[in-house]
């Protein structure tokens, strides 16, 4: 290729700083992905706390022990919901750990 060909190609290139890609389509695509995948990203606590409560009521633990586990499960759910409302991951995690402990105790 001669020098003239390179000049012709260079004439079609954008000026420096003016040819940056438009980020709007990329941001729109990212937002669509988040909206579409929202249900898949839902917290397991919203589903598991009611499920474990039902499982607990149907379990064979003594009534005294059941009362204790129901109280712990309730505390865990309250802590988890508080963490969600405050955006506090450590509170959400602490609530889920209580949930997991109760699940272990009833054999789920």
One Martini backbone bead per residue (centre of mass of N, CA, C, O) as a GRO file, in nm:
protein
  108
    1UNK     BB    1   0.096   0.036   0.022
    2UNK     BB    2   0.053   0.350  -0.008
    3UNK     BB    3   0.036   0.662   0.128
    4UNK     BB    4  -0.245   0.731   0.009
    5UNK     BB    5  -0.406   0.500   0.143
    6UNK     BB    6  -0.362   0.587   0.438
    7UNK     BB    7  -0.495   0.862   0.411
    8UNK     BB    8  -0.775   0.759   0.334
    9UNK     BB    9  -0.821   0.598   0.596
   10UNK     BB   10  -0.769   0.836   0.797
   11UNK     BB   11  -1.016   1.010   0.701
   12UNK     BB   12  -1.231   0.794   0.843
   13UNK     BB   13  -1.138   0.870   1.107
   14UNK     BB   14  -1.177   0.983   1.401
   15UNK     BB   15  -1.131   1.209   1.608
   16UNK     BB   16  -0.988   1.272   1.882
   17UNK     BB   17  -1.251   1.211   2.121
   18UNK     BB   18  -1.505   1.163   1.898
   19UNK     BB   19  -1.506   0.818   1.878
   20UNK     BB   20  -1.661   0.732   2.108
   21UNK     BB   21  -1.855   0.523   2.249
   22UNK     BB   22  -2.179   0.462   2.315
   23UNK     BB   23  -2.317   0.384   2.640
   24UNK     BB   24  -2.626   0.355   2.633
   25UNK     BB   25  -2.671   0.066   2.522
   26UNK     BB   26  -2.514  -0.074   2.749
   27UNK     BB   27  -2.685   0.029   2.987
   28UNK     BB   28  -2.953  -0.082   2.886
   29UNK     BB   29  -2.871  -0.380   2.883
   30UNK     BB   30  -2.802  -0.399   3.183
   31UNK     BB   31  -3.083  -0.322   3.288
   32UNK     BB   32  -3.234  -0.557   3.154
   33UNK     BB   33  -3.089  -0.783   3.301
   34UNK     BB   34  -3.172  -0.704   3.586
   35UNK     BB   35  -3.479  -0.718   3.545
   36UNK     BB   36  -3.498  -1.012   3.440
   37UNK     BB   37  -3.314  -1.136   3.692
   38UNK     BB   38  -3.451  -1.065   3.962
   39UNK     BB   39  -3.586  -1.334   4.057
   40UNK     BB   40  -3.307  -1.489   4.064
   41UNK     BB   41  -3.198  -1.272   4.296
   42UNK     BB   42  -3.357  -1.355   4.512
   43UNK     BB   43  -3.398  -1.411   4.828
   44UNK     BB   44  -3.415  -1.703   5.015
   45UNK     BB   45  -3.564  -1.600   5.272
   46UNK     BB   46  -3.850  -1.540   5.148
   47UNK     BB   47  -3.895  -1.858   5.116
   48UNK     BB   48  -3.770  -2.020   5.370
   49UNK     BB   49  -3.911  -1.921   5.622
   50UNK     BB   50  -4.198  -2.034   5.564
   51UNK     BB   51  -4.114  -2.326   5.510
   52UNK     BB   52  -3.982  -2.383   5.789
   53UNK     BB   53  -4.229  -2.326   5.956
   54UNK     BB   54  -4.394  -2.561   5.841
   55UNK     BB   55  -4.190  -2.786   5.906
   56UNK     BB   56  -4.189  -2.740   6.209
   57UNK     BB   57  -4.494  -2.801   6.260
   58UNK     BB   58  -4.442  -3.108   6.125
   59UNK     BB   59  -4.265  -3.198   6.332
   60UNK     BB   60  -4.116  -3.412   6.611
   61UNK     BB   61  -4.088  -3.206   6.812
   62UNK     BB   62  -4.119  -3.077   7.090
   63UNK     BB   63  -4.308  -2.827   7.215
   64UNK     BB   64  -4.080  -2.680   7.358
   65UNK     BB   65  -3.879  -2.680   7.119
   66UNK     BB   66  -4.064  -2.545   6.915
   67UNK     BB   67  -4.087  -2.275   7.057
   68UNK     BB   68  -3.787  -2.207   7.036
   69UNK     BB   69  -3.763  -2.230   6.722
   70UNK     BB   70  -3.977  -2.020   6.654
   71UNK     BB   71  -3.833  -1.787   6.791
   72UNK     BB   72  -3.569  -1.802   6.629
   73UNK     BB   73  -3.698  -1.772   6.350
   74UNK     BB   74  -3.823  -1.495   6.405
   75UNK     BB   75  -3.557  -1.350   6.465
   76UNK     BB   76  -3.423  -1.412   6.193
   77UNK     BB   77  -3.635  -1.273   6.016
   78UNK     BB   78  -3.614  -0.991   6.140
   79UNK     BB   79  -3.313  -0.953   6.080
   80UNK     BB   80  -3.331  -0.992   5.775
   81UNK     BB   81  -3.535  -0.761   5.716
   82UNK     BB   82  -3.363  -0.538   5.837
   83UNK     BB   83  -3.127  -0.575   5.643
   84UNK     BB   84  -3.283  -0.505   5.390
   85UNK     BB   85  -3.384  -0.215   5.474
   86UNK     BB   86  -3.062  -0.127   5.535
   87UNK     BB   87  -2.842  -0.280   5.364
   88UNK     BB   88  -2.743  -0.526   5.566
   89UNK     BB   89  -2.556  -0.806   5.518
   90UNK     BB   90  -2.499  -0.905   5.809
   91UNK     BB   91  -2.796  -0.934   5.897
   92UNK     BB   92  -2.887  -1.123   5.678
   93UNK     BB   93  -2.681  -1.347   5.746
   94UNK     BB   94  -2.770  -1.394   6.038
   95UNK     BB   95  -3.056  -1.484   5.966
   96UNK     BB   96  -2.967  -1.727   5.785
   97UNK     BB   97  -2.816  -1.882   6.007
   98UNK     BB   98  -3.063  -1.935   6.177
   99UNK     BB   99  -3.217  -2.087   5.964
  100UNK     BB  100  -3.004  -2.314   5.929
  101UNK     BB  101  -3.016  -2.415   6.221
  102UNK     BB  102  -3.313  -2.497   6.222
  103UNK     BB  103  -3.295  -2.695   5.987
  104UNK     BB  104  -3.099  -2.888   6.127
  105UNK     BB  105  -3.281  -2.954   6.379
  106UNK     BB  106  -3.520  -3.075   6.172
  107UNK     BB  107  -3.378  -3.215   5.912
  108UNK     BB  108  -3.349  -3.005   5.634
   0.00000   0.00000   0.00000
